[in-house]
Amino acid sequence: MAVHLLFWFDDMGYVPANPAPGLWGPVEGADELGAEGYTFIRTSPRGRARHRYWWPVPDHMETAIDRSTDGGLTWTPFLKGTYRRQG
């Protein structure tokens, strides 16, 4: 099983010290039952973030970022995106 790494940074403040590890598998919280994709969990001084990427149908990708301030016990939606291949 390969571990993938995500090095996420943005203009909201913190540069991560390390990349977040992620695995391919079931995507918790995806709208589609049985959805599989990548889930990465990263930690910063603000808490944890869960980045999820999955492909429910060909040429269609979903992504979501959730935040947790209690060590990952509960997650609050932060961002969701839907991407479709054009052309």
N, C-alpha and C positions, 0 to 999 in steps of 0.2 A: 504494500500500500504506500503510495507516494504522498508525502506531505508537501503542500504548496504554501508559498509565502506571499503575504500581501503587505506592502509598505505604503500605507495610506498617509497622506498629508494634505492639508487644505489651509485656507486662510483664517481658520477659527482659533488658532493659537498654538497648539502643542505639536512639536515635531516628535514623532515616536522614537523611542530609544532602540526598539527592535521591531522587525517585521512580525506580523500576526500569523501564526500557523493556521492552516486550514486543510480540510479533507473533503473528498467527494463522498456524498451519501445523501440520505433523506434530508430535506430542507424543512426544518421545524417552522411552522407558521405560514408556509406557502399556501396560497388559495387552492391549488390543485392537489388533490389527494395523491400521495405517493410521489410527489415531485422530488427529483434528485438534482443535486448541483453542489456548489461549493459553499461552505460555511466557514468564515474566519472570525475568531474572537480576538480582539485587541484590547489592551489595557493602557490607560493614560491617567494622569493626575485627576481627571474629571470622572473616572469610573471605567466601565467596560462598554465596548461597542461590538455588536454582532453584524457582520457584513454577510449578506446572502446573495448568491447569483444562481439562477436556474433557468432552464429552457423548456417551457411547457409544450411547445410545438416547434417544428423547424422554422428557422428565420425569425424567432421571437425570443427575446431574453427579458427576464424580470430581475430586478435587484431591489434590495431593501437594506436599510441600516436601522438598527434598534439600539437604544441606550439602556444601560442598567447602572444604578447607583448603589445596589445592594449585593454586589458580587456575582450577578448573573441569576439571582433567584427570580426576579421579575424584569420584563423588558418593556420599554415604551417606544412606539414607532417614532422614527426621526425623519426618514426619507424613503420614498419608494419611486422606482422608475420602471417604465416599460419601453422596450426598444424593439423595433421591427426593421428587418432588412428591406431596403427600398431598391427597386430596379432589377 
